[in-house]
């Protein structure tokens, strides 16, 4: 849960450092500008708040790794929910309004996570998880989107090293195989999720794992 807080705080701090011009640049998410990604983070923060106050009964059906579903095709940006995010982001008009909303809702989500009982069972997406597993799953979400935020920005802050390492570990469990030792944690995440194509040498190093890639998380 501490890693959730560090990853989320670092991501929100990176957003706070953006210039107005940065909001109009492409992000690492297909079809989304940086402003669209920031709007998505607002929605993510709302989801965290909703889930943390949605207790569930029964045994957990998912954990931090199995929380993620794997899609068969990469996103195109044409999905109705993706398109809605773009329209919502445009409706803010000024970047400072979007930053203000993320700071407001994002801070609340961060405080709620710090106060949550990690053993409490919560319900989301018709599944039951412990709060600890749910928040651990979001370390991967925050880390990937932190990389997306700076994909086309110069001097963008990197995600926390421990968040990168933990996210790589989770992605390897999802893949059922470890990435080559020659891959940095960042490279493993970018290549593993299809955000970057492997080099020829990287493709050779991946071996049989390369057949499973990319892992489109949803």
Backbone as JSON, one array per atom type, in Angstrom:
{
  "sequence": "XXXXXXXXXXXXXXXXXXXXXXXXXXXXXXXXXXXXXXXXXXXXXXXXXXXXXXXXXXXXXXXXXXXXXXXXXXXXXXXXXXXXXXXXXXXXXXXXXXXXXXXXXXXXXXXXXXXXXXXXXXXXXXXXXXXXXXXXXXXXXXXXXXXXXXXXXXXXXXXXXXXXXXXXXXXXXXXXXXXXXXXXXXXXXXXXXXXXXXXXXXXXXXXXXXXXXXXXXX",
  "N": [[0.83, -1.2, 0.0], [2.03, 1.17, 0.64], [3.66, 1.51, -1.55], [1.79, 1.98, -3.54], [0.98, 4.56, -2.76], [3.39, 6.01, -3.08], [3.85, 5.73, -5.82], [1.57, 6.9, -6.93], [1.68, 9.49, -5.89], [4.04, 10.39, -7.12], [3.27, 10.34, -9.81], [1.18, 12.22, -9.89], [2.66, 14.46, -9.18], [4.28, 14.7, -11.4], [2.4, 15.4, -13.33], [1.68, 17.88, -12.33], [3.89, 19.38, -13.01], [3.69, 19.87, -15.68], [3.6, 21.92, -18.61], [1.29, 24.26, -20.16], [1.43, 23.85, -22.88], [2.31, 21.24, -23.03], [0.06, 19.68, -22.57], [-1.19, 19.43, -24.97], [0.34, 17.73, -26.42], [1.22, 14.49, -27.84], [0.46, 11.49, -26.02], [1.63, 8.4, -24.51], [-0.43, 6.69, -24.89], [-2.43, 5.19, -27.28], [-4.04, 7.28, -29.57], [-4.6, 9.25, -27.73], [-4.06, 12.5, -26.4], [-1.86, 14.2, -24.09], [-3.54, 15.61, -22.38], [-5.86, 14.07, -22.5], [-5.03, 11.72, -21.3], [-4.52, 12.67, -18.71], [-7.11, 13.32, -17.96], [-8.16, 10.76, -17.93], [-6.79, 9.81, -15.69], [-8.07, 11.23, -13.69], [-10.54, 9.93, -13.76], [-9.68, 7.38, -13.05], [-8.87, 7.9, -10.4], [-11.34, 8.46, -9.26], [-12.48, 5.94, -9.54], [-10.9, 4.49, -7.76], [-11.65, 5.67, -5.31], [-14.37, 4.97, -5.26], [-14.24, 2.15, -5.24], [-12.89, 1.62, -2.83], [-14.81, 2.17, -0.97], [-16.65, 0.24, -1.32], [-17.51, -2.38, 0.07], [-17.18, -5.96, 0.06], [-18.48, -9.3, 0.25], [-17.54, -12.73, 0.86], [-15.02, -14.98, -0.53], [-11.94, -13.74, -1.94], [-11.83, -13.3, -5.47], [-9.98, -12.49, -7.27], [-6.53, -11.39, -7.46], [-3.71, -9.13, -7.07], [-2.39, -9.59, -9.45], [-4.03, -11.24, -11.1], [-6.11, -9.53, -11.35], [-5.97, -8.16, -13.71], [-7.24, -8.21, -17.0], [-6.59, -9.68, -20.2], [-6.51, -8.28, -23.31], [-7.3, -9.08, -26.74], [-6.62, -7.52, -28.91], [-4.75, -4.51, -29.66], [-5.47, -1.23, -28.28], [-7.29, 1.22, -30.15], [-8.16, 3.72, -29.82], [-10.68, 4.26, -30.57], [-12.62, 3.09, -29.07], [-15.77, 3.37, -27.34], [-15.66, 4.31, -24.63], [-13.07, 5.28, -24.51], [-13.26, 7.3, -26.4], [-15.11, 8.92, -25.12], [-13.6, 9.84, -23.0], [-11.83, 11.53, -24.32], [-13.58, 13.55, -25.18], [-14.45, 14.52, -22.72], [-12.06, 15.5, -21.69], [-11.53, 17.59, -23.46], [-13.6, 19.26, -22.81], [-12.85, 20.54, -20.5], [-11.4, 22.71, -21.28], [-9.36, 24.76, -20.27], [-6.04, 23.89, -19.3], [-5.36, 24.2, -16.56], [-7.71, 23.8, -15.16], [-8.2, 21.09, -15.45], [-5.92, 20.1, -14.18], [-6.4, 21.03, -11.62], [-8.69, 19.56, -10.92], [-7.68, 16.94, -10.97], [-5.79, 17.14, -8.91], [-7.48, 17.61, -6.76], [-9.37, 15.38, -6.63], [-7.51, 13.35, -6.87], [-5.84, 13.66, -4.62], [-7.66, 13.04, -2.62], [-8.15, 10.34, -3.22], [-5.63, 9.31, -2.68], [-5.42, 9.79, 0.1], [-7.52, 8.19, 1.02], [-6.57, 5.67, 0.35], [-4.38, 5.45, 2.07], [-5.67, 5.3, 4.5], [-7.07, 2.96, 4.35], [-8.0, -0.41, 5.22], [-5.9, -3.03, 4.64], [-6.7, -5.68, 4.6], [-9.41, -5.72, 4.19], [-12.19, -6.7, 2.19], [-13.07, -5.81, -1.04], [-15.3, -4.81, -3.71], [-15.17, -4.77, -7.24], [-15.64, -4.38, -10.72], [-17.23, -6.65, -10.86], [-15.82, -8.46, -9.36], [-14.06, -9.78, -6.49], [-11.67, -8.53, -4.27], [-8.93, -8.26, -1.93], [-8.34, -5.19, -0.22], [-5.64, -4.54, -0.14], [-4.56, -6.04, -2.3], [-5.98, -4.9, -4.41], [-5.04, -2.23, -4.41], [-2.37, -2.74, -4.86], [-2.46, -3.72, -7.46], [-2.93, -1.38, -8.78], [-0.5, -0.11, -8.72], [0.84, -0.95, -10.98], [-0.83, 0.21, -12.9], [-0.49, 2.98, -12.37], [2.26, 3.23, -12.82], [2.63, 2.48, -15.54], [1.09, 4.48, -16.78], [2.48, 6.7, -15.95], [4.78, 6.41, -17.45], [3.55, 6.66, -19.94], [2.76, 9.33, -19.81], [5.11, 10.8, -20.08], [6.02, 10.04, -22.56], [6.42, 11.49, -24.94], [7.63, 13.77, -24.13], [10.22, 15.99, -23.29], [12.71, 15.61, -20.79], [10.99, 14.59, -18.87], [9.9, 13.45, -15.7], [10.81, 10.29, -14.34], [9.0, 7.27, -13.39], [8.92, 6.09, -9.94], [11.71, 4.03, -9.0], [11.25, 1.7, -7.54], [8.58, 1.26, -8.09], [8.68, 0.71, -10.81], [10.13, -1.67, -10.74], [8.43, -3.37, -9.25], [6.21, -3.37, -10.94], [7.23, -4.59, -13.21], [7.68, -7.11, -12.14], [5.02, -7.94, -11.67], [4.04, -7.93, -14.29], [5.58, -9.93, -15.42], [4.6, -12.13, -14.04], [2.01, -12.14, -15.04], [2.59, -12.71, -17.68], [3.71, -15.15, -17.37], [6.35, -15.71, -17.53], [9.78, -14.69, -17.26], [11.26, -11.56, -18.2], [14.1, -10.92, -20.31], [17.3, -10.55, -18.69], [18.77, -8.54, -19.75], [17.0, -6.56, -20.35], [15.93, -3.47, -19.14], [13.87, -2.45, -16.33], [12.04, -0.54, -17.23], [12.18, -0.9, -20.03], [11.19, -3.52, -20.19], [8.54, -3.15, -19.41], [7.57, -1.35, -21.36], [8.02, -2.7, -23.81], [6.77, -5.11, -23.2], [4.07, -4.44, -22.95], [3.46, -3.51, -25.41], [3.99, -0.86, -25.96], [6.35, -0.12, -27.01], [8.29, -1.25, -29.71], [10.33, -4.16, -29.76], [13.93, -4.16, -30.14], [15.98, -5.68, -32.71], [17.9, -7.25, -31.43], [16.74, -7.37, -28.92], [14.4, -8.75, -29.5], [15.4, -11.22, -30.19], [16.49, -11.96, -27.72], [14.18, -12.19, -26.22], [13.0, -14.56, -27.07], [10.87, -17.35, -26.78], [9.04, -16.01, -25.23], [8.48, -13.71, -26.63], [6.49, -14.41, -28.43], [4.16, -14.25, -27.0], [3.72, -11.62, -26.68], [2.39, -8.37, -27.68], [1.25, -7.79, -24.27], [-1.86, -6.83, -23.72], [-3.28, -4.95, -21.47], [-6.24, -4.78, -19.54]],
  "CA": [[0.0, 0.0, 0.0], [2.96, 2.3, 0.64], [4.13, 1.68, -2.93], [0.67, 2.65, -4.22], [1.03, 5.98, -2.44], [4.57, 6.63, -3.69], [3.66, 5.76, -7.28], [0.5, 7.86, -7.23], [2.2, 10.83, -5.59], [5.01, 10.74, -8.16], [2.54, 10.59, -11.06], [0.49, 13.5, -9.76], [3.68, 15.51, -9.19], [4.7, 14.84, -12.8], [1.35, 16.16, -14.0], [1.74, 19.26, -11.84], [5.03, 20.05, -13.63], [3.44, 20.06, -17.11], [3.24, 23.24, -19.13], [0.05, 24.25, -20.93], [1.72, 23.28, -24.2], [2.47, 19.79, -22.89], [-1.25, 19.02, -22.59], [-1.59, 19.22, -26.36], [1.27, 16.8, -27.05], [0.78, 13.09, -27.78], [0.87, 10.65, -24.88], [1.97, 7.04, -24.9], [-1.67, 5.93, -25.1], [-2.87, 5.36, -28.67], [-5.2, 8.13, -29.8], [-4.8, 10.21, -26.65], [-3.1, 13.53, -26.05], [-1.56, 14.22, -22.66], [-4.74, 16.07, -21.64], [-6.78, 12.95, -22.42], [-4.48, 10.82, -20.29], [-4.75, 13.27, -17.39], [-8.53, 13.14, -17.7], [-8.3, 9.35, -17.55], [-6.31, 9.68, -14.32], [-9.17, 11.7, -12.84], [-11.52, 8.84, -13.71], [-9.04, 6.34, -12.25], [-8.93, 8.3, -9.0], [-12.73, 8.26, -8.86], [-12.68, 4.5, -9.41], [-10.26, 4.07, -6.51], [-12.52, 6.11, -4.22], [-15.6, 4.15, -5.28], [-13.94, 0.77, -4.85], [-12.5, 1.55, -1.42], [-16.01, 2.25, -0.12], [-17.58, -0.79, -1.79], [-17.14, -3.65, 0.7], [-17.72, -7.17, -0.56], [-18.43, -10.52, 1.06], [-17.06, -13.89, 0.13], [-13.59, -15.09, -0.75], [-11.44, -13.01, -3.1], [-11.82, -14.0, -6.76], [-8.81, -12.0, -8.0], [-5.49, -10.75, -6.67], [-3.09, -7.99, -7.76], [-1.96, -10.01, -10.79], [-5.18, -11.72, -11.88], [-7.03, -8.4, -11.54], [-5.88, -7.68, -15.09], [-7.67, -9.01, -18.14], [-5.73, -9.5, -21.37], [-7.28, -8.08, -24.54], [-6.7, -9.72, -27.91], [-6.14, -6.52, -29.87], [-4.34, -3.24, -29.06], [-6.47, -0.16, -28.37], [-7.18, 2.09, -31.32], [-8.67, 5.05, -29.46], [-12.06, 4.38, -31.06], [-13.56, 2.52, -28.11], [-16.67, 4.43, -26.86], [-15.2, 4.91, -23.38], [-11.88, 6.07, -24.84], [-13.74, 8.5, -27.1], [-15.74, 9.76, -24.1], [-12.52, 10.49, -22.25], [-11.33, 12.63, -25.16], [-14.57, 14.63, -25.14], [-14.42, 15.09, -21.37], [-10.83, 16.27, -21.55], [-11.69, 18.82, -24.24], [-14.59, 20.1, -22.15], [-12.21, 21.34, -19.45], [-10.98, 23.97, -21.88], [-8.04, 25.21, -19.82], [-5.3, 22.84, -18.6], [-5.33, 24.35, -15.11], [-8.92, 23.22, -14.6], [-7.98, 19.65, -15.41], [-4.92, 19.86, -13.14], [-7.06, 21.26, -10.34], [-9.59, 18.43, -10.64], [-6.85, 15.78, -10.63], [-5.22, 17.36, -7.58], [-8.56, 17.52, -5.78], [-9.83, 14.0, -6.53], [-6.35, 12.49, -6.68], [-5.43, 13.75, -3.22], [-8.65, 12.28, -1.84], [-7.9, 8.91, -3.44], [-4.41, 8.98, -1.96], [-5.72, 9.73, 1.54], [-8.37, 7.03, 1.25], [-5.72, 4.48, 0.28], [-3.56, 5.41, 3.28], [-6.54, 4.96, 5.63], [-7.78, 1.7, 4.09], [-7.57, -1.67, 5.84], [-5.47, -3.89, 3.53], [-7.36, -6.98, 4.63], [-10.82, -5.57, 3.85], [-12.53, -7.16, 0.85], [-13.83, -4.81, -1.8], [-15.82, -5.3, -4.98], [-15.01, -3.93, -8.42], [-15.7, -5.12, -11.99], [-17.87, -7.93, -10.56], [-14.82, -9.31, -8.73], [-13.75, -9.49, -5.08], [-10.25, -8.49, -3.95], [-8.59, -7.54, -0.72], [-7.93, -3.82, -0.51], [-4.22, -4.56, -0.41], [-4.33, -6.51, -3.67], [-6.51, -3.91, -5.34], [-4.12, -1.1, -4.49], [-1.14, -3.24, -5.48], [-2.71, -3.77, -8.91], [-2.85, -0.02, -9.32], [0.9, 0.29, -8.89], [1.1, -1.18, -12.4], [-1.58, 1.24, -13.63], [0.17, 4.29, -12.21], [3.59, 3.2, -13.43], [2.49, 2.51, -17.0], [0.61, 5.79, -17.21], [3.57, 7.65, -15.75], [5.59, 6.28, -18.66], [2.75, 7.24, -21.04], [2.73, 10.78, -19.67], [6.35, 11.39, -20.58], [6.47, 9.35, -23.78], [6.83, 12.43, -25.99], [8.03, 14.99, -23.46], [11.63, 16.02, -22.9], [13.03, 15.82, -19.37], [9.89, 14.18, -18.0], [10.33, 12.65, -14.56], [10.54, 8.86, -14.44], [8.31, 6.69, -12.24], [9.83, 5.59, -8.91], [12.39, 2.8, -9.37], [10.6, 0.54, -6.9], [7.34, 1.03, -8.82], [9.05, 0.05, -12.06], [10.53, -3.05, -10.44], [7.24, -4.13, -8.86], [5.36, -3.51, -12.12], [7.86, -5.62, -14.04], [7.4, -8.39, -11.48], [3.63, -8.31, -11.93], [3.87, -8.22, -15.71], [6.19, -11.24, -15.64], [3.65, -13.13, -13.55], [0.92, -12.17, -16.01], [3.11, -13.37, -18.88], [4.12, -16.52, -17.04], [7.75, -15.86, -17.91], [10.59, -13.52, -16.96], [11.89, -10.85, -19.3], [15.56, -11.09, -20.29], [18.02, -9.71, -17.75], [19.29, -7.39, -20.51], [15.94, -5.55, -20.4], [15.68, -2.69, -17.93], [12.46, -2.54, -15.92], [11.27, 0.32, -18.13], [12.09, -1.57, -21.32], [10.31, -4.68, -20.05], [7.15, -2.68, -19.37], [7.2, -0.74, -22.64], [7.95, -3.76, -24.82], [5.81, -6.12, -22.79], [2.69, -3.97, -23.14], [3.29, -3.02, -26.77], [4.22, 0.57, -26.08], [7.55, 0.04, -27.8], [8.68, -2.49, -30.39], [11.68, -4.58, -29.36], [14.98, -4.12, -31.15], [16.28, -7.03, -33.22], [18.59, -7.97, -30.36], [15.76, -7.62, -27.87], [13.48, -9.78, -29.97], [16.13, -12.48, -30.06], [16.61, -12.26, -26.3], [12.86, -12.57, -25.7], [12.76, -15.97, -27.39], [9.47, -17.8, -26.83], [8.19, -15.01, -24.6], [8.08, -12.74, -27.64], [5.27, -14.86, -29.1], [3.03, -13.87, -26.18], [3.64, -10.17, -26.59], [2.28, -7.62, -26.45], [0.18, -8.05, -23.31], [-2.75, -5.66, -23.71], [-3.95, -5.03, -20.16], [-7.51, -4.08, -19.43]],
  "C": [[0.87, 1.26, 0.0], [3.45, 2.57, -0.78], [3.04, 2.3, -3.8], [0.79, 4.15, -4.01], [2.22, 6.66, -3.1], [4.41, 6.75, -5.2], [2.65, 6.82, -7.67], [0.96, 9.29, -6.98], [3.16, 11.29, -6.67], [4.31, 11.08, -9.47], [1.83, 11.93, -11.0], [1.48, 14.66, -9.77], [4.17, 15.76, -10.61], [3.67, 15.64, -13.59], [1.42, 17.64, -13.61], [2.87, 20.06, -12.49], [4.81, 20.34, -15.12], [3.16, 21.51, -17.44], [1.92, 23.13, -19.87], [0.27, 23.59, -22.29], [1.84, 21.76, -24.14], [1.14, 19.06, -23.0], [-1.71, 18.71, -24.01], [-0.66, 18.26, -27.1], [0.73, 15.38, -26.98], [1.24, 12.43, -26.48], [1.28, 9.28, -25.41], [0.76, 6.15, -25.1], [-2.2, 6.22, -26.51], [-4.13, 6.22, -28.76], [-5.44, 9.19, -28.76], [-3.68, 11.23, -26.59], [-2.83, 13.44, -24.55], [-2.79, 14.65, -21.86], [-5.75, 14.93, -21.49], [-6.33, 11.95, -21.36], [-4.72, 11.37, -18.89], [-6.22, 13.14, -17.01], [-8.81, 11.7, -17.28], [-7.83, 9.12, -16.12], [-7.33, 10.19, -13.32], [-10.2, 10.59, -12.65], [-10.96, 7.68, -12.89], [-9.14, 6.65, -10.76], [-10.35, 8.13, -8.46], [-13.01, 6.78, -8.65], [-12.07, 3.98, -8.12], [-11.15, 4.45, -5.32], [-13.78, 5.25, -4.13], [-15.32, 2.75, -4.76], [-13.62, 0.66, -3.37], [-13.69, 1.68, -0.47], [-17.09, 1.29, -0.62], [-17.17, -2.13, -1.2], [-17.83, -4.82, 0.03], [-17.59, -8.34, 0.4], [-17.93, -11.67, 0.21], [-15.56, -13.86, -0.05], [-13.16, -14.27, -1.96], [-11.43, -13.88, -4.36], [-10.64, -13.58, -7.63], [-7.77, -11.5, -6.99], [-4.84, -9.65, -7.51], [-2.68, -8.32, -9.18], [-3.16, -10.41, -11.64], [-6.27, -10.66, -12.03], [-7.1, -8.0, -13.0], [-6.4, -8.69, -16.08], [-6.74, -8.71, -19.31], [-6.61, -9.41, -22.62], [-6.55, -8.72, -25.71], [-6.11, -8.73, -28.9], [-5.75, -5.23, -29.15], [-5.45, -2.2, -29.17], [-6.22, 0.71, -29.59], [-7.57, 3.54, -31.0], [-10.11, 5.25, -29.88], [-13.09, 3.76, -30.13], [-14.45, 3.63, -27.54], [-16.2, 5.1, -25.57], [-13.94, 5.75, -23.61], [-12.29, 7.39, -25.5], [-14.4, 9.47, -26.12], [-14.68, 10.52, -23.31], [-11.97, 11.68, -23.02], [-12.29, 13.82, -25.12], [-14.58, 15.31, -23.77], [-13.19, 15.98, -21.19], [-10.95, 17.6, -22.27], [-12.64, 19.79, -23.54], [-13.99, 20.95, -21.03], [-11.72, 22.68, -20.0], [-9.56, 24.37, -21.51], [-7.34, 24.1, -19.04], [-5.35, 22.97, -17.08], [-6.58, 23.78, -14.45], [-8.79, 21.7, -14.45], [-6.98, 19.29, -14.32], [-5.54, 20.03, -11.75], [-7.94, 20.08, -9.95], [-8.78, 17.19, -10.26], [-6.25, 15.94, -9.24], [-6.26, 17.15, -6.5], [-8.98, 16.06, -5.56], [-8.66, 13.06, -6.25], [-5.85, 12.5, -5.25], [-6.37, 12.95, -2.33], [-8.43, 10.79, -1.99], [-6.66, 8.46, -2.7], [-4.64, 8.86, -0.47], [-6.55, 8.5, 1.87], [-7.55, 5.75, 1.25], [-4.88, 4.34, 1.55], [-4.38, 4.97, 4.5], [-7.17, 3.58, 5.52], [-7.15, 0.53, 4.86], [-7.17, -2.62, 4.72], [-6.15, -5.25, 3.48], [-8.84, -6.92, 4.29], [-11.06, -6.05, 2.43], [-13.42, -6.14, 0.18], [-14.26, -5.42, -3.13], [-15.61, -4.29, -6.08], [-15.02, -4.83, -9.65], [-16.25, -6.53, -11.77], [-16.88, -8.94, -9.99], [-14.63, -8.87, -7.28], [-12.24, -9.57, -4.89], [-10.08, -7.96, -2.53], [-8.18, -6.13, -1.14], [-6.45, -3.75, -0.85], [-3.9, -4.99, -1.83], [-4.83, -5.5, -4.69], [-5.55, -2.74, -5.51], [-2.79, -1.52, -5.1], [-1.28, -3.31, -7.0], [-2.55, -2.39, -9.52], [-1.44, 0.53, -9.38], [1.29, 0.13, -10.36], [0.4, -0.12, -13.25], [-0.86, 2.58, -13.56], [1.52, 4.32, -12.93], [3.53, 3.26, -14.95], [2.04, 3.88, -17.47], [1.62, 6.9, -16.94], [4.51, 7.62, -16.96], [4.85, 6.88, -19.87], [2.8, 8.76, -21.01], [3.97, 11.42, -20.31], [6.85, 10.82, -21.88], [7.0, 10.29, -24.85], [7.22, 13.79, -25.4], [9.51, 14.91, -23.1], [11.76, 16.28, -21.4], [11.88, 15.47, -18.44], [10.42, 13.28, -16.89], [9.94, 11.19, -14.76], [9.72, 8.39, -13.24], [9.33, 6.24, -11.19], [10.43, 4.23, -9.3], [11.71, 1.57, -8.77], [9.26, 0.23, -7.56], [7.59, 0.33, -10.14], [9.38, -1.42, -11.81], [9.32, -3.91, -10.08], [6.33, -4.36, -10.07], [5.92, -4.56, -13.06], [7.56, -7.0, -13.45], [5.98, -8.85, -11.76], [3.43, -8.68, -13.39], [4.48, -9.58, -16.06], [5.28, -12.36, -15.15], [2.46, -13.25, -14.5], [1.35, -12.94, -17.26], [3.46, -14.83, -18.63], [5.57, -16.78, -17.38], [8.49, -14.57, -17.59], [11.11, -12.87, -18.23], [13.4, -11.03, -19.2], [16.22, -10.12, -19.31], [18.58, -8.47, -18.43], [18.26, -6.27, -20.63], [15.91, -4.79, -19.07], [14.21, -2.86, -17.55], [11.58, -1.73, -16.86], [11.1, -0.34, -19.48], [11.13, -2.75, -21.27], [8.85, -4.26, -20.08], [6.71, -2.13, -20.73], [7.06, -1.8, -23.73], [6.86, -4.76, -24.48], [4.37, -5.74, -23.03], [2.47, -3.37, -24.53], [3.46, -1.54, -26.95], [5.48, 0.89, -26.87], [7.87, -1.3, -28.46], [10.09, -2.88, -29.94], [12.68, -4.38, -30.49], [15.2, -5.55, -31.67], [16.96, -7.87, -32.15], [17.63, -8.31, -29.23], [14.79, -8.71, -28.24], [14.13, -11.16, -29.88], [16.21, -12.91, -28.61], [15.27, -12.72, -25.7], [12.55, -14.04, -25.96], [11.28, -16.28, -27.45], [8.53, -16.79, -26.18], [7.67, -14.0, -25.62], [6.8, -13.11, -28.35], [4.04, -14.4, -28.33], [2.78, -12.36, -26.17], [3.0, -9.54, -27.83], [1.13, -8.08, -25.55], [-0.66, -6.78, -23.19], [-3.61, -5.75, -22.45], [-5.23, -4.21, -20.14], [-8.21, -4.39, -18.13]]
}
